[in-house]
Amino acid sequence: MRKKIVIGTRSSKLALWQAGFVADCLKKEYPGLEVEMKLMTTKGDKILDAPLAKIGGKGLFTKELEQEMLEGGIDLAVHSLKDMPTEVPEGLVIAAITKRADPGDAVVSLKYGHFEDLPQGAKVGTSSLRRKAQLLHARPDLNIQDLRGNVNTRLRKLEEENFDAIVLAVAGLTRLGFKDRIAEVMPREIMLPAVGQGALAIEARAEDEEILEMIAFLNDGDMAACAKGERAFLAKVEGGCQVPVGVFGSVENEKLQLEAVIASLDGARLYRDKLTGAKSEAEKLGGELAEKLLAAGGLEIMQELGLLLDK
């Protein structure tokens, strides 16, 4: 058994929490194991003055870590599953997906306790096209402004830039000790989460059998099935992490239910549906749900978005 493992991670507080969580799990499972964390900077960390959709949604927070892994500088990388492109580079695999934390989106506000309390024309901050589209579908009057930066930066901007509210992932806020800042968790009827939101993905080299065996205990079977279905849906609609698409899977009695949404950027058109099937056929289910929503009108939205983002 390997005596030392090197984990690659981004240097944000949330990324460090996530890598630290996996490191602690490994050390508990294998007493005496040395776990080193190698801090790295990704393209998504460097470019902070432009909307994510404009700088390319796929691999913004993963590419540099993956390159380092392929070159042997690190043994594995820990990512937020929602940041991972649907295609993993050749030579690498998602070796484990952890149990999901709360997948919801949180309203954070200094003035208002609920989403419905926001006044007409309220200034709301988010960097996510998915959140923007669903927020505007529920409340076309809102003034949605782009908001970049890590969790701490966004919380600071809430006050400094006079936002009425900002929307952040519940899991990130909770992991960093900011659960008390959550005014409300958005109802799933209004806001479906990003693919894999709340779960961590552990990526490793495909041929590194020892590492794959060592981290297998971290894999949650039900969440892995949800992730397969959710990621298959996203792959079919050809979206990176920056498209107005939400999808959420849940498992009960070996049955997987997938619910998804495709919305126009202004929220005016929104297509939403769900399918249930065998957990073992998660990828097939995700593909079928994608085809259903694309046929309903989602394809037109995705084509329009492609033209917009190319400009």
Secondary structure as UniProt FT lines:
FT   STRAND          4..10
FT   HELIX           13..29
FT   TURN            31..32
FT   STRAND          34..40
FT   HELIX           43..46
FT   HELIX           52..55
FT   TURN            58..62
FT   HELIX           63..70
FT   TURN            71..72
FT   STRAND          76..80
FT   HELIX           81..83
FT   TURN            90..91
FT   STRAND          92..97
FT   STRAND          105..108
FT   HELIX           115..117
FT   TURN            120..121
FT   STRAND          123..125
FT   HELIX           129..138
FT   TURN            140..141
FT   STRAND          143..145
FT   HELIX           151..160
FT   TURN            161..162
FT   STRAND          165..169
FT   HELIX           170..175
FT   TURN            176..177
FT   HELIX           179..181
FT   STRAND          184..185
FT   TURN            188..190
FT   TURN            195..198
FT   STRAND          200..205
FT   TURN            206..207
FT   HELIX           209..215
FT   HELIX           216..218
FT   HELIX           221..236
FT   TURN            237..238
FT   STRAND          245..252
FT   TURN            253..254
FT   STRAND          255..263
FT   TURN            265..266
FT   STRAND          270..278
FT   HELIX           279..281
FT   HELIX           282..293
FT   HELIX           294..298
FT   HELIX           299..310
//
